[in-house]
Amino acid sequence: MAVDVQSILEMALEKGRNVLYEGKVASYIPELAKADSSNLGVCLMKKDGTIYKAGDYNIPFTMQSISKTFSLILALQTAGYDKVFSKIGMEPTGDRFDSILQLELKDWRPFNPMINAGAIVTASCVETEDPFGSFLELVRKVCNNPRISLNEEVYQSEKRTGTRNRSIAFLLKSDNVLDGEPEDILDIYFRMCSVMVTAKDLARYGMVLSNHGIDPDTGEQLIDPTIVRIVTTLMMLCGMYDESGEYAVKVGLPSKSGVGGGIVAISRKGVGIGTFGPMLNKKGNSVGGEKILQVLSRELGLHVFDLATF
Ligand code: DON
């Protein structure tokens, strides 16, 4: 019997709506506190061009930490594996995304590229004339959306208030992990976090990653498959911060969240999913988005350790 993906998506959206009350919108970046707490949407895209969508799949929001995956791709493309992983590790931390703890306790290198410390070092590894310009170009190409752009208000808001990220950057500088001026690197990092996407854009990103980096519409290899493998593995291990383990058990898809409310999830065989819901749990992950992905994973048999049924 054919699976009715659209009905399952709508049912998952309803289940997501039922848990929104458990969350709060991010407020540590003042501009993010203006988010509409009732927003919730999902988009699932297949490489053959089929698109399923429900709710607020087309509302733009800032990608925040989802940018960490794009900057890692760019750093690996421009500086290469050896340089990037001489400065950043590959291990989950179990700590908050903006934690400073492990930098002093264990190693001078950030544990992984998905926490803030790691992403700030990743941004410093992008070896192009204009790192933010290259970042935007990559995002637009992968999402097949030339209108994707910076949210100036969120960028300014984060730049004005990002004291914790400043502390991390200066600590990294003092330990000689960061090349260049901390303020310049932070500026690139803040800009990357403030680029606006929709759940539909994220679904396309997930679909391209699932398709081993190939744009199915043009046949162009946008991202090298070895880079895709590195990025998706790190998403599986650390993409949902200190909730990555529980999320892996319940959803079981390489995913990355951001405090703007987005989650990108990668399934098998050219299927990508994007969700948006700015109500966040205590770990900084979208409560509605997580619920939607949990339902989709269960109903469509998407968990990486399930036998594929979809
Ligand atoms: O560094 C920050 O605070 C943000 N721009 C990004 C953090 C983020 O998205 C964490 N997410 N769950």
Boltz pocket constraint, residues with backbone or C-beta under 6 A from the ligand:
constraints:
  - pocket:
      binder: B
      contacts: [[A, 63], [A, 64], [A, 65], [A, 66], [A, 97], [A, 98], [A, 116], [A, 158], [A, 165], [A, 189], [A, 190], [A, 193], [A, 257], [A, 258], [A, 259], [A, 260], [A, 283], [A, 284], [A, 285]]
      max_distance: 6.0
